Amino acid sequence: MRLFLHSTLALLCAVCAASSFASTITSRSFHSSALARDWSYTLYLPTGYRPDAARIPVLYLLHGNNGDANDWISRGHLQSTLDALIEHRDIPPLAVVMPQGGTDWYVDRKEKMETAFFEDLLPEIETHYAVSTQRAGRMIGGVSMGGFGALRYAMTQPERFCGALLLSPAIYVNEPPRGSAARRVGVFGERQFDPRIWHELNYPAQWERYMSRPYRVPMFIAAGDDDLAIQADASLLYTQLRLAGNPAALRIIDGGHTWDVWSALLPGALKYTQGCAKLPALEHPSNQQP
C-alpha cells in the first residue's frame, strides 16, 4: 500500500511538473490610450517559458474582418502547430500575440488602431513579457484583413520587423471586389466606400518609400487557388518583391478563403517567417532598457 501511494504521488508530481511547463494560451486586456478604451489580446507562450529567462522572439498575428483573435487557436490550430514545430526543433520557442481587431482593418480610421498597435500594444507586451524588443526578434503576420494590416505595418515601419507572413491578404491592387467587406465596414470612406482612401492606405502607396529605405522584410505570401482575386494579387505582390530584390516565398494551395487553407499553410509560414529571428546572446531582461 505504501509503495502504491509513493508511486501514485510520484506520477502526480511528474504530471504537475510537465503541465507547469506546457505551452499556455491566455487572454488579457489593458487600457489603450490611443483607443481610449480597454483592448484585449490573446497570447501564446511556449513550453518552458519563464519571465526571468532570456527574451524570446515574438510574432504578432492579426485576424480577419469581423473575426476574433482566438480564431488562430480554435480554427487555425495555432497552439498544437507551434507545440509540434518547437518540440521537433523546426523553430525555436517563440511567443505569439493576437490582438482583437474587430473590423478596423488595422488603420487609423474608425479608431486609431494602427497608432494603438505601435504605441500601446508593443510596449504593453515588451514590458510584461520576456519577448524581444528588437527588430531581429520581432515578426508580423495576418490573415485576410489581417494580411492587409500586416503588410502595411511591414512596409511603413520595416525597422520594427524582421519578417512577415501574409495568408490570403486582402490587398487588392485596384479596388476590393463588390463582395469584399472592405466596401461596407465604414473604414475606407464615411457613408460609402471611397476608392481614394483605399488607395491611400493600401500597400502600393507605400512602395516607393519602403524601397527607398535600408530595411527589407522577408515575406511569406500564400493563398488558396480558388480564392481568385486574392491569389492573383498575392502572386503579383510576390513577383514585385522578388523583382525588387526583396526576399519572399509564395505558396498557392488547393482551396478557397477558409481556415482549412490557412491552417494547412501555417506550419510552412511559421518556419519561413521565424527564420529571420536572430536574438543577440545578451538579450536578457537584466540588459534591457526599462
C-alpha positions as a Python dict, from the first residue, in 0.01 Angstrom:
ca = {
    (1, 'M'): (0, 0, 0),
    (2, 'R'): (282, 239, 90),
    (3, 'L'): (460, 157, -236),
    (4, 'F'): (138, 223, -429),
    (5, 'L'): (96, 562, -262),
    (6, 'H'): (457, 657, -332),
    (7, 'S'): (418, 556, -697),
    (8, 'T'): (94, 748, -728),
    (9, 'L'): (245, 1059, -572),
    (10, 'A'): (548, 1034, -798),
    (11, 'L'): (322, 1008, -1103),
    (12, 'L'): (114, 1305, -990),
    (13, 'C'): (426, 1514, -932),
    (14, 'A'): (555, 1423, -1278),
    (15, 'V'): (223, 1525, -1435),
    (16, 'C'): (220, 1852, -1239),
    (17, 'A'): (577, 1928, -1339),
    (18, 'A'): (502, 1860, -1706),
    (19, 'S'): (184, 2068, -1705),
    (20, 'S'): (357, 2359, -1533),
    (21, 'F'): (594, 2381, -1831),
    (22, 'A'): (333, 2324, -2102),
    (23, 'S'): (255, 2593, -2358),
    (24, 'T'): (-18, 2830, -2249),
    (25, 'I'): (-293, 3035, -2410),
    (26, 'T'): (-417, 3333, -2212),
    (27, 'S'): (-644, 3628, -2282),
    (28, 'R'): (-558, 3964, -2132),
    (29, 'S'): (-675, 4322, -2161),
    (30, 'F'): (-518, 4659, -2087),
    (31, 'H'): (-611, 5023, -2130),
    (32, 'S'): (-514, 5166, -2467),
    (33, 'S'): (-465, 5542, -2469),
    (34, 'A'): (-498, 5561, -2848),
    (35, 'L'): (-830, 5374, -2846),
    (36, 'A'): (-950, 5538, -2521),
    (37, 'R'): (-1079, 5200, -2404),
    (38, 'D'): (-965, 4863, -2280),
    (39, 'W'): (-814, 4645, -2551),
    (40, 'S'): (-780, 4268, -2535),
    (41, 'Y'): (-536, 4023, -2688),
    (42, 'T'): (-470, 3651, -2681),
    (43, 'L'): (-119, 3530, -2603),
    (44, 'Y'): (65, 3204, -2677),
    (45, 'L'): (366, 3130, -2457),
    (46, 'P'): (576, 2823, -2540),
    (47, 'T'): (660, 2527, -2321),
    (48, 'G'): (922, 2624, -2065),
    (49, 'Y'): (866, 2999, -2093),
    (50, 'R'): (999, 3186, -1789),
    (51, 'P'): (960, 3560, -1731),
    (52, 'D'): (1307, 3579, -1575),
    (53, 'A'): (1484, 3399, -1861),
    (54, 'A'): (1633, 3536, -2183),
    (55, 'R'): (1388, 3712, -2412),
    (56, 'I'): (1242, 3504, -2695),
    (57, 'P'): (1124, 3601, -3044),
    (58, 'V'): (768, 3732, -3076),
    (59, 'L'): (518, 3716, -3360),
    (60, 'Y'): (219, 3949, -3378),
    (61, 'L'): (-72, 3787, -3567),
    (62, 'L'): (-370, 3986, -3696),
    (63, 'H'): (-706, 3819, -3756),
    (64, 'G'): (-955, 3870, -4040),
    (65, 'N'): (-1250, 4105, -4082),
    (66, 'N'): (-1513, 4063, -3810),
    (67, 'G'): (-1315, 3766, -3681),
    (68, 'D'): (-1164, 3706, -3342),
    (69, 'A'): (-813, 3679, -3204),
    (70, 'N'): (-899, 3330, -3081),
    (71, 'D'): (-971, 3214, -3438),
    (72, 'W'): (-599, 3144, -3465),
    (73, 'I'): (-638, 2892, -3181),
    (74, 'S'): (-985, 2745, -3233),
    (75, 'R'): (-988, 2737, -3613),
    (76, 'G'): (-624, 2770, -3715),
    (77, 'H'): (-491, 2518, -3459),
    (78, 'L'): (-205, 2753, -3379),
    (79, 'Q'): (-119, 2609, -3037),
    (80, 'S'): (-84, 2247, -3150),
    (81, 'T'): (102, 2357, -3464),
    (82, 'L'): (352, 2565, -3267),
    (83, 'D'): (394, 2298, -3000),
    (84, 'A'): (482, 2038, -3264),
    (85, 'L'): (720, 2266, -3455),
    (86, 'I'): (900, 2368, -3136),
    (87, 'E'): (913, 2012, -2999),
    (88, 'H'): (1066, 1887, -3325),
    (89, 'R'): (1307, 2184, -3326),
    (90, 'D'): (1179, 2307, -3660),
    (91, 'I'): (1153, 2652, -3500),
    (92, 'P'): (1286, 2794, -3173),
    (93, 'P'): (1045, 2878, -2888),
    (94, 'L'): (858, 3199, -2959),
    (95, 'A'): (564, 3396, -2823),
    (96, 'V'): (262, 3489, -3035),
    (97, 'V'): (42, 3792, -2966),
    (98, 'M'): (-304, 3804, -3126),
    (99, 'P'): (-485, 4138, -3072),
    (100, 'Q'): (-858, 4190, -3122),
    (101, 'G'): (-900, 4393, -3438),
    (102, 'G'): (-1277, 4398, -3493),
    (103, 'T'): (-1344, 4545, -3838),
    (104, 'D'): (-1090, 4828, -3817),
    (105, 'W'): (-857, 4694, -4087),
    (106, 'Y'): (-569, 4791, -3855),
    (107, 'V'): (-561, 5153, -3976),
    (108, 'D'): (-638, 5486, -3806),
    (109, 'R'): (-987, 5538, -3944),
    (110, 'K'): (-1282, 5423, -3728),
    (111, 'E'): (-1041, 5407, -3434),
    (112, 'K'): (-671, 5477, -3402),
    (113, 'M'): (-594, 5108, -3434),
    (114, 'E'): (-259, 5149, -3609),
    (115, 'T'): (-140, 5401, -3350),
    (116, 'A'): (-264, 5174, -3072),
    (117, 'F'): (-68, 4879, -3212),
    (118, 'F'): (266, 5058, -3210),
    (119, 'E'): (228, 5298, -2919),
    (120, 'D'): (23, 5085, -2679),
    (121, 'L'): (35, 4713, -2763),
    (122, 'L'): (406, 4673, -2832),
    (123, 'P'): (511, 4849, -2509),
    (124, 'E'): (247, 4651, -2315),
    (125, 'I'): (383, 4319, -2438),
    (126, 'E'): (751, 4408, -2416),
    (127, 'T'): (713, 4542, -2063),
    (128, 'H'): (519, 4249, -1919),
    (129, 'Y'): (670, 3951, -2101),
    (130, 'A'): (1020, 3827, -2178),
    (131, 'V'): (993, 3884, -2553),
    (132, 'S'): (1229, 4056, -2791),
    (133, 'T'): (1233, 4434, -2801),
    (134, 'Q'): (1450, 4437, -3112),
    (135, 'R'): (1376, 4412, -3482),
    (136, 'A'): (1579, 4092, -3508),
    (137, 'G'): (1333, 3911, -3282),
    (138, 'R'): (1000, 4070, -3381),
    (139, 'M'): (771, 3948, -3663),
    (140, 'I'): (429, 4044, -3801),
    (141, 'G'): (162, 3839, -3976),
    (142, 'G'): (-204, 3825, -4060),
    (143, 'V'): (-487, 3660, -4249),
    (144, 'S'): (-721, 3834, -4498),
    (145, 'M'): (-792, 4177, -4339),
    (146, 'G'): (-503, 4096, -4104),
    (147, 'G'): (-282, 4036, -4407),
    (148, 'F'): (-368, 4386, -4526),
    (149, 'G'): (-266, 4522, -4186),
    (150, 'A'): (48, 4311, -4156),
    (151, 'L'): (174, 4415, -4498),
    (152, 'R'): (102, 4780, -4422),
    (153, 'Y'): (291, 4761, -4092),
    (154, 'A'): (586, 4579, -4250),
    (155, 'M'): (615, 4837, -4527),
    (156, 'T'): (552, 5155, -4326),
    (157, 'Q'): (770, 5050, -4032),
    (158, 'P'): (1018, 4793, -4165),
    (159, 'E'): (1266, 4890, -3894),
    (160, 'R'): (1032, 4716, -3646),
    (161, 'F'): (1001, 4370, -3806),
    (162, 'C'): (1245, 4116, -3943),
    (163, 'G'): (981, 3903, -4119),
    (164, 'A'): (616, 3888, -4224),
    (165, 'L'): (361, 3619, -4310),
    (166, 'L'): (58, 3704, -4523),
    (167, 'L'): (-217, 3442, -4557),
    (168, 'S'): (-474, 3529, -4825),
    (169, 'P'): (-403, 3901, -4776),
    (170, 'A'): (-688, 4132, -4881),
    (171, 'I'): (-454, 4369, -5066),
    (172, 'Y'): (-649, 4430, -5388),
    (173, 'V'): (-426, 4650, -5606),
    (174, 'N'): (-714, 4808, -5791),
    (175, 'E'): (-1025, 4808, -5573),
    (176, 'P'): (-1187, 4545, -5350),
    (177, 'P'): (-1445, 4335, -5539),
    (178, 'R'): (-1813, 4407, -5483),
    (179, 'G'): (-1845, 4135, -5220),
    (180, 'S'): (-1546, 4242, -5012),
    (181, 'A'): (-1607, 4352, -4654),
    (182, 'A'): (-1371, 4645, -4718),
    (183, 'R'): (-1657, 4816, -4904),
    (184, 'R'): (-1907, 4805, -4618),
    (185, 'V'): (-1722, 4831, -4286),
    (186, 'G'): (-1704, 5211, -4276),
    (187, 'V'): (-1326, 5223, -4282),
    (188, 'F'): (-1248, 5329, -4637),
    (189, 'G'): (-1500, 5612, -4658),
    (190, 'E'): (-1761, 5766, -4433),
    (191, 'R'): (-2104, 5679, -4571),
    (192, 'Q'): (-1986, 5478, -4868),
    (193, 'F'): (-1667, 5322, -5000),
    (194, 'D'): (-1419, 5581, -5124),
    (195, 'P'): (-1155, 5442, -5366),
    (196, 'R'): (-927, 5737, -5290),
    (197, 'I'): (-898, 5637, -4924),
    (198, 'W'): (-846, 5272, -5017),
    (199, 'H'): (-555, 5359, -5245),
    (200, 'E'): (-401, 5595, -4986),
    (201, 'L'): (-388, 5317, -4729),
    (202, 'N'): (-311, 5014, -4946),
    (203, 'Y'): (43, 4891, -5000),
    (204, 'P'): (119, 5034, -5348),
    (205, 'A'): (108, 5383, -5196),
    (206, 'Q'): (382, 5276, -4951),
    (207, 'W'): (600, 5103, -5210),
    (208, 'E'): (843, 5379, -5309),
    (209, 'R'): (911, 5487, -4952),
    (210, 'Y'): (963, 5126, -4842),
    (211, 'M'): (1206, 5060, -5126),
    (212, 'S'): (1398, 5380, -5053),
    (213, 'R'): (1478, 5266, -4700),
    (214, 'P'): (1762, 5031, -4597),
    (215, 'Y'): (1538, 4764, -4441),
    (216, 'R'): (1396, 4466, -4628),
    (217, 'V'): (1133, 4242, -4467),
    (218, 'P'): (1127, 3881, -4597),
    (219, 'M'): (765, 3789, -4669),
    (220, 'F'): (582, 3456, -4681),
    (221, 'I'): (278, 3503, -4907),
    (222, 'A'): (13, 3235, -4957),
    (223, 'A'): (-346, 3174, -5063),
    (224, 'G'): (-589, 2915, -5193),
    (225, 'D'): (-619, 2870, -5570),
    (226, 'D'): (-998, 2910, -5560),
    (227, 'D'): (-963, 3249, -5390),
    (228, 'L'): (-927, 3402, -5734),
    (229, 'A'): (-885, 3777, -5677),
    (230, 'I'): (-674, 3737, -5363),
    (231, 'Q'): (-440, 3472, -5501),
    (232, 'A'): (-387, 3686, -5811),
    (233, 'D'): (-289, 3992, -5605),
    (234, 'A'): (-80, 3778, -5370),
    (235, 'S'): (113, 3641, -5668),
    (236, 'L'): (159, 3993, -5806),
    (237, 'L'): (299, 4115, -5474),
    (238, 'Y'): (539, 3820, -5465),
    (239, 'T'): (660, 3895, -5817),
    (240, 'Q'): (709, 4264, -5744),
    (241, 'L'): (906, 4187, -5428),
    (242, 'R'): (1133, 3936, -5596),
    (243, 'L'): (1199, 4168, -5891),
    (244, 'A'): (1296, 4438, -5642),
    (245, 'G'): (1536, 4205, -5463),
    (246, 'N'): (1316, 4165, -5153),
    (247, 'P'): (1321, 3809, -5011),
    (248, 'A'): (982, 3641, -5046),
    (249, 'A'): (817, 3300, -5073),
    (250, 'L'): (488, 3215, -5246),
    (251, 'R'): (258, 2920, -5178),
    (252, 'I'): (-69, 2863, -5364),
    (253, 'I'): (-255, 2552, -5250),
    (254, 'D'): (-591, 2393, -5325),
    (255, 'G'): (-884, 2568, -5158),
    (256, 'G'): (-1061, 2898, -5101),
    (257, 'H'): (-1078, 3176, -4842),
    (258, 'T'): (-1111, 2938, -4545),
    (259, 'W'): (-944, 2829, -4225),
    (260, 'D'): (-883, 2486, -4380),
    (261, 'V'): (-642, 2659, -4619),
    (262, 'W'): (-486, 2885, -4357),
    (263, 'S'): (-429, 2610, -4100),
    (264, 'A'): (-264, 2398, -4372),
    (265, 'L'): (-37, 2690, -4467),
    (266, 'L'): (53, 2784, -4110),
    (267, 'P'): (342, 2539, -4045),
    (268, 'G'): (531, 2648, -4355),
    (269, 'A'): (453, 3013, -4287),
    (270, 'L'): (586, 2990, -3932),
    (271, 'K'): (903, 2810, -4037),
    (272, 'Y'): (980, 3065, -4308),
    (273, 'T'): (899, 3372, -4102),
    (274, 'Q'): (1087, 3280, -3786),
    (275, 'G'): (1398, 3225, -3997),
    (276, 'C'): (1469, 3597, -3969),
    (277, 'A'): (1486, 3593, -3589),
    (278, 'K'): (1841, 3626, -3462),
    (279, 'L'): (1837, 3724, -3098),
    (280, 'P'): (2163, 3858, -2953),
    (281, 'A'): (2309, 3637, -2683),
    (282, 'L'): (2288, 3924, -2437),
    (283, 'E'): (1917, 3986, -2480),
    (284, 'H'): (1833, 3907, -2120),
    (285, 'P'): (1584, 4100, -1902),
    (286, 'S'): (1867, 4246, -1693),
    (287, 'N'): (2017, 4400, -2006),
    (288, 'Q'): (1701, 4564, -2141),
    (289, 'Q'): (1603, 4926, -2127),
    (290, 'P'): (1307, 4982, -1889),
}
